[in-house]
Amino acid sequence: MTKHKQRVFLLDFEKPLVELEARIKQIRELAQENNVDVSEQITQLEARYEELRHEIFTNLTPSQRLQLARHPRRPSTLDYIQAMSDEWIELHGDRCGYDDPALVGGVARLGGHPVVMMGHQKGRDTKDNVARNFGMASPGGYRKALRLMEHANQFRMPILTFIDTPGAWAGVEAEELGQGEAIAYNLRQMFDFDVPIICTVIGEGGSGGALGIGVGDRVLMLENSVYTVATPEACAAILWKDAKKSEQAAFALKITAHDLKELGIIDEIVPEPPCSAHGDPLKAANLLKNQLLQNLENLTHKTPKQRKDLRYNKFRQMGVFQEITN
């Protein structure tokens, strides 16, 4: 069993695992102090730990996956970029007077491929979250993203985006600066770029704020991330006038990677380490890197027209259904 660092923030369903882990550690220490062989008991407890871990993390409810997606220790865009890339240079500003810290991006090298990477960036604590506006990008953030994507298209570099936001910033100033127009313009332009585009939901993918950098040839989703038109809390408040019914809303919204893969909204689910991405960030980054490189290899062999057709047809087919009448 891998030893984990003490978690600062524990979810309710994680507590039995941490308690069992502490018990195993305590028995080991006592056995060493008293020179007693307890290897058989330790083996049994470790087997029980793995059994319990598998039981918990393979039967998560949508609301529990949402908790994991929002976990304060979950790897962020910058965490993944720095762990995966061989080289990384962050670029700033939208060339219109703004540099939104809630959306970061730059040029990088991934497995020998020069690429442009960008994504929403949340903070680690309250102060950092306030500075990053909790990952809710402003119009300047989406215009910065568009500038970087245009740069990538001009120099024939693939675009990799990482989605992790509860939604675009909904403040009055954001509306005055053209939030809706900035997102809509990004959507239109992303359909027209010649280079490969791979979008990955790494945490919380919310509303138009997620779509602003979410149009790609391939759309991936980490196993314990969520992607939704509105948060379950907002949905419950709208439909039932009661935010406490958010768990019911989470089921109805089909926000999990498995639901969205079945519905054809996403293309692939990226597996996470046994105790989710926050339990082993480096392994999570390695798993994501492998799937990004596989998809990149496949897409680079297609022509620009083939990629644009693939992108267009993918999004046109979303929401299509067949009505059968008796």
Secondary structure as the mmCIF struct_conf table of DSSP 4:
data_model
#
loop_
_struct_conf.conf_type_id
_struct_conf.id
_struct_conf.beg_label_comp_id
_struct_conf.beg_label_asym_id
_struct_conf.beg_label_seq_id
_struct_conf.end_label_comp_id
_struct_conf.end_label_asym_id
_struct_conf.end_label_seq_id
HELX_LH_PP_P HELX_LH_PP_P1 LYS A 5 ARG A 7
BEND BEND1 VAL A 8 PHE A 9
HELX_RH_3T_P HELX_RH_3T_P1 ASP A 12 GLU A 14
HELX_RH_AL_P HELX_RH_AL_P1 LYS A 15 ASN A 34
TURN_TY1_P TURN_TY1_P1 ASN A 35 ASN A 35
HELX_RH_AL_P HELX_RH_AL_P2 SER A 39 PHE A 57
TURN_TY1_P TURN_TY1_P2 THR A 58 THR A 58
BEND BEND2 ASN A 59 ASN A 59
HELX_RH_AL_P HELX_RH_AL_P3 PRO A 62 ALA A 69
TURN_TY1_P TURN_TY1_P3 ARG A 70 ARG A 70
TURN_TY1_P TURN_TY1_P4 PRO A 72 ARG A 73
BEND BEND3 ARG A 74 ARG A 74
HELX_RH_AL_P HELX_RH_AL_P4 THR A 77 MET A 84
BEND BEND4 ASP A 86 ASP A 86
STRN STRN1 GLU A 87 GLU A 90
BEND BEND5 ARG A 95 GLY A 97
TURN_TY1_P TURN_TY1_P5 PRO A 101 ALA A 102
STRN STRN2 LEU A 103 LEU A 110
TURN_TY1_P TURN_TY1_P6 GLY A 111 GLY A 112
STRN STRN3 HIS A 113 HIS A 120
BEND BEND6 ARG A 124 ASP A 125
HELX_RH_AL_P HELX_RH_AL_P5 THR A 126 ALA A 131
TURN_TY1_P TURN_TY1_P7 ARG A 132 ARG A 132
HELX_RH_3T_P HELX_RH_3T_P2 ASN A 133 GLY A 135
HELX_RH_AL_P HELX_RH_AL_P6 PRO A 139 GLN A 154
TURN_TY1_P TURN_TY1_P8 PHE A 155 ARG A 156
STRN STRN4 ILE A 159 THR A 165
BEND BEND7 PRO A 166 ALA A 168
HELX_RH_AL_P HELX_RH_AL_P7 VAL A 172 GLU A 176
TURN_TY1_P TURN_TY1_P9 LEU A 177 GLY A 178
HELX_RH_AL_P HELX_RH_AL_P8 GLN A 179 ASP A 192
BEND BEND8 VAL A 195 VAL A 195
STRN STRN5 ILE A 197 GLY A 206
HELX_RH_AL_P HELX_RH_AL_P9 SER A 207 LEU A 211
TURN_TY1_P TURN_TY1_P10 GLY A 212 ILE A 213
BEND BEND9 ASP A 217 ASP A 217
STRN STRN6 ARG A 218 LEU A 222
TURN_TY1_P TURN_TY1_P11 GLU A 223 ASN A 224
STRN STRN7 VAL A 226 THR A 228
BEND BEND10 VAL A 229 ALA A 230
HELX_RH_AL_P HELX_RH_AL_P10 PRO A 232 TRP A 240
BEND BEND11 LYS A 241 LYS A 241
HELX_RH_3T_P HELX_RH_3T_P3 ALA A 243 LYS A 245
HELX_RH_AL_P HELX_RH_AL_P11 SER A 246 LEU A 253
TURN_TY1_P TURN_TY1_P12 LYS A 254 LYS A 254
STRN STRN8 THR A 256 THR A 256
HELX_RH_AL_P HELX_RH_AL_P12 ALA A 257 LEU A 263
TURN_TY1_P TURN_TY1_P13 GLY A 264 GLY A 264
BEND BEND12 ILE A 265 ILE A 265
BEND BEND13 ASP A 267 ASP A 267
STRN STRN9 GLU A 268 VAL A 270
TURN_TY1_P TURN_TY1_P14 PRO A 274 CYS A 275
HELX_RH_3T_P HELX_RH_3T_P4 ALA A 277 GLY A 279
HELX_RH_AL_P HELX_RH_AL_P13 PRO A 281 THR A 300
TURN_TY1_P TURN_TY1_P15 HIS A 301 HIS A 301
BEND BEND14 LYS A 302 LYS A 302
HELX_RH_AL_P HELX_RH_AL_P14 PRO A 304 ARG A 316
BEND BEND15 GLN A 317 GLN A 317
TURN_TY1_P TURN_TY1_P16 MET A 318 GLY A 319
#
